[in-house]
Amino acid sequence: MKQTLQLKTSQHLALTPQLQQSIRLLQLSTLELHQEIEQVLSENPLLERLDDPLDRSVRLLADGAINSAPASTQAGEAPAAQGSGEEGGAPAEHGNGENGEAGGDSGEGGGSEAGEDWGEYGRSGSGGDDEDGRPQLEASPVTLREHLMEQVRLTCCAPRDCALVELVVDALDDNGYLEEPLEDIHARLPAELEIEFEELRMALALVQSMDPPGVGARSAAECLALQIRRMPGVPLVTRRMALVIVEKYLTWFAQREFNKLKKALDCDDEDLREAQAVIRQCNPHPGAAFASDVSDFVVPDVIVRRAKDGWSVQLNPEVMPRLRVNSLYASLMKQGKSETQLGAQLQEAKWLIKNMRQRFDTILRVAQAIVDRQRNFFSHGAVAMRPLVLREIADTLGLHESTISRVTTQKYMLTPHGMFELKYFFGSHVATEAGGEASSTAIRALIVQLTGAEDPKNPLSDSKIAEMLGEQGMVIARRTVAKYREALKIPPVSLRKSL
């Protein structure tokens, strides 16, 4: 077969680099967006950020003195209100197309005031107490091992005993339990040390006598028993009954088999209720209080407030970075003194500023459309949530469903009822007897209300909850109630029953 060259003309769709960047920025969370911006700032010298996160930080000079000048003055920049003709949050391009901004408010005075306060203190040296003028730094958290070893140092133990106690402490997990059997620990010790098993057992007993109560336990039953023995102000009969329950009948107690417990212990409801109150005061994870895990917090992208004509949505200025094109490089390019590479970087900076504006505008439009359709939720709570799908918002705004999905992922809204991800307002529906639809979110809220108001001695079963929802016109099966209840982490009826 003979090979030939042929020319063809055809049309096809392709994503431009600007459109690809716009899509990528739209699906990023707030944290990922700021990381992306920092990466671009380090690579593109024509782009600069006006809202420097370090503006309010204390800066030191070479000799160690506190620098009272604001960061913007050090960099030779004019204040934002003077250097640009724009105030407020919307990004814009100005300055013959060479400069632009993106982001929040133009207030730049906070860092200057903070710097002046520090400078006055450093120059005058006055102040009632030295501690008042120094920044308060958070102390590093004390770990469980450090807490236990500090108690070991206060005891009059021989060096050999302290070493064995430290060996046991090192074998504890984050909850304070000794998961590895003591026999295995003893078997790993070198024979030339001539350590008897009884010595290791005594070291474990010393650890179990330390604070917090229950540390060094090898099971949940032993952990609770250690705490009950050290609990002050408990009558002897109640203490003995509580110890018997946790050592022999802990499974029945966890499953709320109160009839079996009363028969095995030969006691009445009042005695069992007192023992139950003692056990509930115990902490099954004594070492968890020393965990160094820091809870993550979420910064909202939009804020919902009540207005005269309803509910309004505003962008959170704290998450809107303020960007602009560097005026020095822009002026050099205008005079024709720049290289070709700077031209490409200038175009990239303009694209980023424009796409940032488009990102926040899209988030605001989608959030406002959601609020317009879920007004009853903001007025009455989750029980008034209506069914909503992505297509409904997409058709209203003239956008694609994939765009709505990107906007509602990892974007959060601050409401009078709490913080919610935008996806929270979308959900499936359940048919009603009147031919309408009820949101699954509203049904979950009703299940929480029903279980919260139930009689603890006679809790509601899944079938009873389905029946009560049916009386309100919501046709829902028992297995659906069970699925929603498990998603809400509500225990089954057998575990919600109490004396």
HELIX and SHEET records of a PDB file:
HELIX    1   1 PRO A   17  GLN A   27  1                                  11    
HELIX    2   2 THR A   30  GLU A   43  1                                  14    
HELIX    3   3 ALA A   71  GLN A   74  1                                   4    
HELIX    4   4 ALA A   80  GLY A   83  1                                   4    
HELIX    5   5 GLY A  109  SER A  124  1                                  16    
HELIX    6   6 ASP A  130  GLY A  133  5                                   4    
HELIX    7   7 LEU A  144  LEU A  154  1                                  11    
HELIX    8   8 PRO A  159  ASP A  170  1                                  12    
HELIX    9   9 LEU A  182  ARG A  188  1                                   7    
HELIX   10  10 ALA A  191  LEU A  193  5                                   3    
HELIX   11  11 PHE A  197  GLN A  208  1                                  12    
HELIX   12  12 ALA A  220  ARG A  230  1                                  11    
HELIX   13  13 LEU A  236  LYS A  248  1                                  13    
HELIX   14  14 LEU A  250  ALA A  254  1                                   5    
HELIX   15  15 PHE A  258  LEU A  265  1                                   8    
HELIX   16  16 ASP A  269  ARG A  280  1                                  12    
HELIX   17  17 PRO A  286  PHE A  290  5                                   5    
HELIX   18  18 PRO A  317  VAL A  319  5                                   3    
HELIX   19  19 SER A  327  LYS A  334  1                                   8    
HELIX   20  20 THR A  340  ARG A  373  1                                  34    
HELIX   21  21 ARG A  375  HIS A  380  1                                   6    
HELIX   22  22 ALA A  382  ALA A  384  5                                   3    
HELIX   23  23 LEU A  390  LEU A  397  1                                   8    
HELIX   24  24 GLU A  401  THR A  408  1                                   8    
HELIX   25  25 LEU A  422  PHE A  425  5                                   4    
HELIX   26  26 SER A  440  GLY A  452  1                                  13    
HELIX   27  27 ASP A  462  GLU A  471  1                                  10    
HELIX   28  28 ARG A  478  ALA A  487  1                                  10    
HELIX   29  29 VAL A  493  ARG A  496  1                                   4    
SHEET    1   A 2 LEU A  47  ARG A  49  0                                        
SHEET    2   A 2 LEU A 323  VAL A 325 -1                                        
SHEET    1   B 2 ARG A  59  LEU A  60  0                                        
SHEET    2   B 2 ILE A  66  ASN A  67 -1                                        
SHEET    1   C 2 ALA A  92  HIS A  94  0                                        
SHEET    2   C 2 ASN A  99  GLU A 101 -1                                        
SHEET    1   D 4 GLY A 310  LEU A 315  0                                        
SHEET    2   D 4 VAL A 302  ALA A 307 -1                                        
SHEET    3   D 4 TYR A 412  THR A 415  1                                        
SHEET    4   D 4 GLY A 418  GLU A 421 -1                                        
SHEET    1   E 2 HIS A 429  ALA A 431  0                                        
SHEET    2   E 2 GLU A 437  SER A 439 -1                                        
END                                                                             
